[in-house]
Amino acid sequence: MPYPPEFLKLVDEFIHLANRLADDGKDGEVSAAILFAAGRYNAFNFVTRGGTDEARAEAVAFYVSEYRKALESNLDGVVGPVVKPQD
C-alpha cells in the first residue's frame, strides 16, 4: 500500500529535524527522544479524544503494532532505501 505524498512530506519534516538535532553525534539520544515523543503525543491524543481505561489496552496494542510495521517496512526498504553509513 503506497503512502500518500502528504504523509511522506510530514515524515520527512520529522527526519530533517532529527538529522539536524543529531548533527552533534547524539543520534542514539535523538532516536530515543523521537520514540518517547511519539509515545507522549499519541498518549495525549488518546486521552484528549476521550480514551477510556477500557480502551487503553487496545490503543497500546494498535500503536505498538503500527510502530513495528513502520520499523520493519523501513528496514525492508518499502518506502525507500535506508542509507547505511559509509566506512
LUMPA-800070 format. One record per residue: x, y, z of N, C-alpha, C, O in turn; residue number from 1; residue in three letters. Coordinates in Angstrom, 1 decimal. Last residue first. Layout:
// residues N
+--------+--------+--------+--------+--------+--------+--------+--------+--------+--------+--------+--------+-----+--------+
!    nc1 !    nc2 !    nc3 !   cac1 !   cac2 !   cac3 !    cc1 !    cc2 !    cc3 !    oc1 !    oc2 !    oc3 ! num ! residu !
+--------+--------+--------+--------+--------+--------+--------+--------+--------+--------+--------+--------+-----+--------+
!      X !      Y !      Z !      X !      Y !      Z !      X !      Y !      Z !      X !      Y !      Z ! NUM !    ALA !
...
+--------+--------+--------+--------+--------+--------+--------+--------+--------+--------+--------+--------+-----+--------+
***
This chain:
// residues 87
+--------+--------+--------+--------+--------+--------+--------+--------+--------+--------+--------+--------+-----+--------+
!    nc1 !    nc2 !    nc3 !   cac1 !   cac2 !   cac3 !    cc1 !    cc2 !    cc3 !    oc1 !    oc2 !    oc3 ! num ! residu !
+--------+--------+--------+--------+--------+--------+--------+--------+--------+--------+--------+--------+-----+--------+
!   31.9 !    3.5 !    5.6 !   33.0 !    3.2 !    6.5 !   34.2 !    4.0 !    6.0 !   35.3 !    3.9 !    6.6 !  87 !    ASP !
!   28.8 !    5.1 !    5.6 !   30.0 !    4.7 !    4.9 !   31.1 !    4.5 !    5.8 !   31.3 !    5.4 !    6.7 !  86 !    GLN !
!   25.6 !    4.0 !    6.8 !   26.8 !    4.8 !    7.0 !   28.0 !    4.2 !    6.1 !   28.1 !    3.0 !    6.0 !  85 !    PRO !
!   22.9 !    3.6 !    4.6 !   23.8 !    2.9 !    5.5 !   25.0 !    3.8 !    5.6 !   25.5 !    4.4 !    4.6 !  84 !    LYS !
!   19.6 !    4.7 !    4.2 !   21.1 !    5.0 !    3.9 !   21.9 !    4.4 !    5.0 !   21.8 !    4.7 !    6.2 !  83 !    VAL !
!   17.1 !    2.7 !    3.2 !   17.7 !    3.4 !    4.4 !   19.2 !    3.5 !    4.1 !   19.8 !    2.5 !    3.8 !  82 !    VAL !
!   15.2 !    3.3 !    0.3 !   16.4 !    2.6 !    0.9 !   16.8 !    3.4 !    2.2 !   16.7 !    4.7 !    2.1 !  81 !    PRO !
!   11.7 !    3.4 !    0.8 !   12.9 !    3.8 !    0.1 !   14.1 !    3.2 !    0.9 !   13.9 !    2.8 !    2.0 !  80 !    GLY !
!    9.5 !    1.9 !    1.6 !    9.3 !    3.3 !    1.3 !   10.5 !    3.9 !    0.5 !   10.3 !    4.7 !   -0.4 !  79 !    VAL !
!   10.7 !   -0.6 !    2.0 !    9.4 !   -0.5 !    1.3 !    9.2 !    1.0 !    0.8 !    8.8 !    1.2 !   -0.3 !  78 !    VAL !
!   13.0 !   -1.5 !    3.2 !   13.2 !   -0.6 !    2.1 !   11.9 !   -0.4 !    1.3 !   11.9 !    0.0 !    0.1 !  77 !    GLY !
!   13.0 !   -3.0 !    5.5 !   12.9 !   -3.7 !    4.2 !   13.0 !   -2.8 !    3.0 !   13.1 !   -3.3 !    1.9 !  76 !    ASP !
!   13.1 !   -0.9 !    7.4 !   14.2 !   -1.8 !    7.3 !   14.2 !   -2.6 !    6.0 !   15.3 !   -2.9 !    5.4 !  75 !    LEU !
!   10.5 !    0.1 !    6.9 !   11.6 !    0.9 !    6.6 !   12.9 !    0.1 !    6.5 !   13.8 !    0.3 !    5.6 !  74 !    ASN !
!    8.9 !   -2.1 !    7.7 !    8.8 !   -1.6 !    6.4 !   10.0 !   -0.8 !    6.0 !   10.5 !   -0.9 !    4.8 !  73 !    SER !
!    9.7 !   -2.2 !   10.4 !   10.0 !   -3.3 !    9.5 !    9.9 !   -2.9 !    8.1 !   10.8 !   -3.3 !    7.3 !  72 !    GLU !
!    8.7 !    0.3 !   11.4 !   10.1 !   -0.1 !   11.5 !   10.5 !   -1.2 !   10.5 !   11.5 !   -1.1 !    9.8 !  71 !    LEU !
!    6.0 !    0.0 !   10.8 !    6.8 !    1.1 !   10.2 !    8.2 !    0.8 !   10.3 !    9.0 !    1.0 !    9.3 !  70 !    ALA !
!    5.2 !   -2.2 !   12.3 !    5.1 !   -2.2 !   10.8 !    5.9 !   -1.2 !   10.2 !    6.6 !   -1.4 !    9.2 !  69 !    LYS !
!    5.8 !   -1.3 !   14.9 !    6.5 !   -2.5 !   14.4 !    6.4 !   -2.5 !   12.9 !    7.4 !   -2.8 !   12.2 !  68 !    ARG !
!    4.0 !    0.8 !   15.1 !    5.4 !    1.1 !   15.1 !    6.2 !   -0.1 !   14.5 !    7.1 !    0.1 !   13.8 !  67 !    TYR !
!    1.6 !   -0.6 !   14.9 !    1.9 !    0.4 !   13.9 !    3.4 !    0.7 !   13.9 !    4.0 !    0.8 !   12.8 !  66 !    GLU !
!    1.7 !   -2.1 !   17.3 !    1.6 !   -2.8 !   16.0 !    2.0 !   -1.8 !   14.9 !    2.8 !   -2.2 !   14.0 !  65 !    SER !
!    1.7 !    0.0 !   19.2 !    2.8 !   -0.9 !   19.1 !    2.9 !   -1.6 !   17.8 !    3.9 !   -1.7 !   17.2 !  64 !    VAL !
!   -0.9 !    1.1 !   18.6 !    0.3 !    1.9 !   18.4 !    1.6 !    1.0 !   18.3 !    2.5 !    1.3 !   17.5 !  63 !    TYR !
!   -2.5 !   -1.2 !   19.3 !   -2.6 !   -0.6 !   18.0 !   -1.3 !    0.2 !   17.7 !   -0.7 !    0.0 !   16.7 !  62 !    PHE !
!   -1.9 !   -1.7 !   22.0 !   -1.7 !   -2.7 !   21.0 !   -1.7 !   -2.1 !   19.6 !   -0.8 !   -2.5 !   18.8 !  61 !    ALA !
!   -2.9 !    0.7 !   23.1 !   -1.5 !    0.4 !   23.2 !   -1.1 !   -0.7 !   22.1 !   -0.1 !   -0.6 !   21.5 !  60 !    VAL !
!   -5.6 !    0.5 !   22.5 !   -4.8 !    1.6 !   21.9 !   -3.4 !    1.3 !   22.0 !   -2.6 !    1.5 !   21.0 !  59 !    ALA !
!   -6.3 !   -1.8 !   24.0 !   -6.4 !   -1.8 !   22.6 !   -5.6 !   -0.7 !   21.9 !   -5.0 !   -0.9 !   20.8 !  58 !    GLU !
!   -5.8 !   -0.7 !   26.6 !   -5.0 !   -1.9 !   26.1 !   -5.1 !   -2.0 !   24.6 !   -4.1 !   -2.3 !   23.9 !  57 !    ALA !
!   -7.7 !    1.4 !   26.7 !   -6.3 !    1.6 !   26.8 !   -5.5 !    0.5 !   26.2 !   -4.6 !    0.7 !   25.4 !  56 !    ARG !
!  -10.4 !    1.1 !   26.9 !   -9.9 !    1.1 !   25.5 !   -8.3 !    1.2 !   25.5 !   -7.7 !    1.1 !   24.5 !  55 !    ALA !
!  -10.9 !    1.3 !   29.6 !  -11.3 !    0.1 !   28.9 !  -10.6 !    0.0 !   27.5 !  -10.3 !   -1.1 !   27.1 !  54 !    GLU !
!  -10.1 !    3.9 !   30.2 !   -9.3 !    2.8 !   30.7 !   -9.6 !    1.5 !   30.0 !   -8.7 !    0.7 !   29.8 !  53 !    ASP !
!  -10.6 !    5.8 !   27.1 !  -11.0 !    5.3 !   28.4 !  -10.0 !    4.2 !   28.9 !   -9.2 !    3.7 !   28.1 !  52 !    THR !
!  -10.2 !    8.8 !   25.3 !   -9.8 !    7.5 !   25.6 !  -10.1 !    7.0 !   27.0 !   -9.9 !    7.8 !   27.9 !  51 !    GLY !
!  -11.0 !   11.4 !   24.5 !  -11.9 !   10.6 !   25.2 !  -11.5 !    9.1 !   25.5 !  -12.4 !    8.3 !   25.8 !  50 !    GLY !
!   -9.0 !   12.8 !   23.4 !  -10.1 !   12.4 !   22.5 !  -11.0 !   11.4 !   23.2 !  -11.8 !   10.7 !   22.5 !  49 !    ARG !
!   -7.0 !   13.0 !   25.3 !   -7.9 !   14.2 !   25.0 !   -9.0 !   13.9 !   24.0 !   -9.9 !   14.7 !   23.9 !  48 !    THR !
!   -5.9 !   10.4 !   25.3 !   -6.6 !   10.9 !   26.5 !   -7.5 !   12.1 !   26.1 !   -8.6 !   12.1 !   26.6 !  47 !    VAL !
!   -4.8 !   10.2 !   22.6 !   -5.8 !    9.2 !   23.2 !   -6.6 !    9.8 !   24.3 !   -7.8 !    9.6 !   24.4 !  46 !    PHE !
!   -3.1 !   12.4 !   22.5 !   -4.3 !   12.3 !   21.6 !   -5.3 !   11.3 !   22.1 !   -6.5 !   11.6 !   22.1 !  45 !    ASN !
!   -1.3 !   11.7 !   24.6 !   -2.0 !   12.9 !   24.7 !   -3.3 !   12.8 !   23.8 !   -4.4 !   13.2 !   24.2 !  44 !    PHE !
!   -0.3 !    9.3 !   23.4 !   -1.0 !    9.2 !   24.7 !   -1.8 !   10.5 !   24.9 !   -3.0 !   10.4 !   25.3 !  43 !    ALA !
!    1.0 !   10.4 !   21.2 !   -0.1 !    9.5 !   21.0 !   -0.9 !    9.3 !   22.3 !   -2.1 !    9.2 !   22.2 !  42 !    ASN !
!    3.0 !   12.0 !   22.4 !    2.0 !   12.6 !   21.6 !    0.8 !   11.7 !   21.4 !   -0.4 !   12.2 !   21.4 !  41 !    TYR !
!    4.4 !   10.0 !   23.8 !    3.8 !   11.1 !   24.6 !    2.7 !   11.8 !   23.7 !    1.6 !   12.0 !   24.2 !  40 !    ARG !
!    5.3 !    8.4 !   21.7 !    4.5 !    7.9 !   22.8 !    3.8 !    9.0 !   23.5 !    2.6 !    8.8 !   23.8 !  39 !    GLY !
!    6.9 !   10.3 !   20.3 !    5.7 !    9.7 !   19.7 !    4.8 !    9.1 !   20.7 !    3.6 !    9.2 !   20.6 !  38 !    ALA !
!    8.8 !   10.9 !   22.3 !    7.9 !   11.9 !   21.9 !    6.7 !   11.4 !   21.2 !    5.6 !   11.8 !   21.4 !  37 !    ALA !
!   10.2 !    8.4 !   22.3 !    9.5 !    8.9 !   23.5 !    8.4 !   10.0 !   23.2 !    7.3 !    9.9 !   23.7 !  36 !    PHE !
!   11.2 !    8.4 !   19.7 !   10.3 !    7.3 !   20.2 !    9.5 !    7.8 !   21.4 !    8.3 !    7.5 !   21.4 !  35 !    LEU !
!   12.8 !   10.7 !   19.8 !   11.7 !   10.6 !   18.8 !   10.7 !    9.5 !   19.3 !    9.5 !    9.8 !   19.3 !  34 !    ILE !
!   14.6 !   10.0 !   21.8 !   13.7 !   11.1 !   22.0 !   12.5 !   11.1 !   21.1 !   11.4 !   11.4 !   21.5 !  33 !    ALA !
!   16.0 !    7.9 !   20.6 !   15.2 !    7.6 !   21.8 !   14.2 !    8.7 !   22.0 !   13.1 !    8.5 !   22.5 !  32 !    ALA !
!   17.2 !    9.4 !   18.5 !   16.3 !    8.3 !   18.2 !   15.4 !    7.9 !   19.4 !   14.2 !    7.7 !   19.2 !  31 !    SER !
!   18.8 !   11.1 !   20.0 !   17.7 !   11.7 !   19.2 !   16.7 !   10.6 !   18.8 !   15.5 !   10.8 !   18.9 !  30 !    VAL !
!   20.6 !    9.3 !   21.1 !   19.7 !   10.1 !   22.0 !   18.5 !   10.7 !   21.2 !   17.4 !   10.7 !   21.8 !  29 !    GLU !
!   21.8 !    8.4 !   18.8 !   21.1 !    7.4 !   19.7 !   20.1 !    8.2 !   20.6 !   19.0 !    7.7 !   20.8 !  28 !    GLY !
!   23.0 !   10.7 !   17.8 !   21.9 !   10.1 !   17.1 !   21.1 !    9.1 !   17.9 !   19.9 !    9.0 !   17.7 !  27 !    ASP !
!   24.8 !   12.8 !   18.6 !   23.9 !   12.2 !   19.5 !   22.7 !   11.5 !   18.9 !   21.6 !   11.6 !   19.3 !  26 !    LYS !
!   26.4 !   14.3 !   16.9 !   26.8 !   13.0 !   17.2 !   25.9 !   12.2 !   18.2 !   26.2 !   11.1 !   18.6 !  25 !    GLY !
!   25.4 !   16.8 !   16.2 !   26.5 !   16.7 !   17.2 !   26.9 !   15.3 !   17.6 !   27.6 !   15.1 !   18.6 !  24 !    ASP !
!   23.2 !   16.3 !   14.6 !   24.5 !   16.8 !   14.0 !   25.6 !   16.7 !   14.9 !   26.8 !   16.5 !   14.5 !  23 !    ASP !
!   20.8 !   15.7 !   15.5 !   21.8 !   14.6 !   15.7 !   23.1 !   15.1 !   15.1 !   24.1 !   14.3 !   15.1 !  22 !    ALA !
!   19.1 !   17.8 !   14.7 !   19.4 !   17.6 !   16.2 !   20.6 !   16.6 !   16.4 !   21.2 !   16.7 !   17.4 !  21 !    LEU !
!   19.1 !   17.2 !   12.0 !   19.7 !   18.5 !   12.5 !   20.0 !   18.3 !   13.9 !   21.1 !   18.8 !   14.4 !  20 !    ARG !
!   17.7 !   14.8 !   12.0 !   19.1 !   14.9 !   11.4 !   19.8 !   16.1 !   11.9 !   21.0 !   16.1 !   12.2 !  19 !    ASN !
!   15.2 !   15.6 !   13.0 !   16.1 !   14.7 !   13.8 !   17.5 !   14.7 !   13.3 !   18.4 !   14.7 !   14.1 !  18 !    ALA !
!   14.4 !   17.3 !   11.0 !   14.6 !   17.9 !   12.3 !   15.5 !   16.9 !   13.1 !   16.4 !   17.4 !   13.8 !  17 !    LEU !
!   14.2 !   15.4 !    8.9 !   15.1 !   16.6 !    8.8 !   15.4 !   17.2 !   10.1 !   16.5 !   17.5 !   10.4 !  16 !    HIS !
!   12.2 !   13.8 !   10.0 !   13.5 !   13.2 !    9.8 !   14.5 !   14.4 !    9.6 !   15.6 !   14.3 !   10.1 !  15 !    ILE !
!   10.0 !   15.5 !   10.0 !   10.5 !   15.0 !   11.3 !   11.9 !   14.4 !   11.1 !   12.8 !   14.6 !   12.0 !  14 !    PHE !
!    9.7 !   15.9 !    7.3 !   10.0 !   17.0 !    8.2 !   10.5 !   16.6 !    9.5 !   11.4 !   17.2 !   10.0 !  13 !    GLU !
!    9.1 !   13.3 !    6.4 !   10.4 !   13.9 !    6.0 !   10.7 !   15.1 !    6.9 !   11.9 !   15.4 !    7.2 !  12 !    ASP !
!    6.5 !   13.1 !    7.4 !    7.6 !   12.2 !    7.8 !    8.9 !   12.8 !    7.6 !    9.8 !   12.8 !    8.5 !  11 !    VAL !
!    5.2 !   15.0 !    5.7 !    5.3 !   15.1 !    7.2 !    6.4 !   14.3 !    7.8 !    7.2 !   14.8 !    8.7 !  10 !    LEU !
!    5.6 !   13.7 !    3.3 !    6.2 !   15.0 !    3.5 !    6.3 !   15.3 !    5.0 !    7.3 !   15.9 !    5.4 !   9 !    LYS !
!    4.1 !   11.4 !    3.6 !    5.6 !   11.3 !    3.5 !    6.3 !   12.6 !    3.7 !    7.4 !   12.7 !    4.2 !   8 !    LEU !
!    1.6 !   12.6 !    3.5 !    2.0 !   11.9 !    4.7 !    3.6 !   11.8 !    4.7 !    4.2 !   12.0 !    5.7 !   7 !    PHE !
!    1.4 !   13.5 !    1.0 !    1.3 !   14.5 !    2.1 !    1.8 !   13.9 !    3.4 !    2.5 !   14.5 !    4.2 !   6 !    GLU !
!    1.6 !   11.2 !   -0.6 !    2.7 !   12.1 !   -0.6 !    2.7 !   13.1 !    0.6 !    3.7 !   13.5 !    1.1 !   5 !    PRO !
!    0.5 !    8.2 !    1.0 !    0.2 !    9.4 !    0.4 !    1.4 !   10.4 !    0.4 !    2.1 !   10.4 !    1.5 !   4 !    PRO !
!    2.2 !    5.1 !    0.4 !    1.8 !    6.1 !    1.4 !    1.5 !    7.4 !    0.6 !    2.2 !    7.7 !   -0.4 !   3 !    TYR !
!    0.8 !    2.1 !   -1.0 !    1.6 !    3.2 !   -1.1 !    1.2 !    4.3 !   -0.1 !    0.0 !    4.4 !    0.2 !   2 !    PRO !
!    0.8 !   -1.2 !    0.0 !    0.0 !    0.0 !    0.0 !    0.9 !    1.2 !    0.0 !    1.7 !    1.5 !    0.9 !   1 !    MET !
+--------+--------+--------+--------+--------+--------+--------+--------+--------+--------+--------+--------+-----+--------+
***
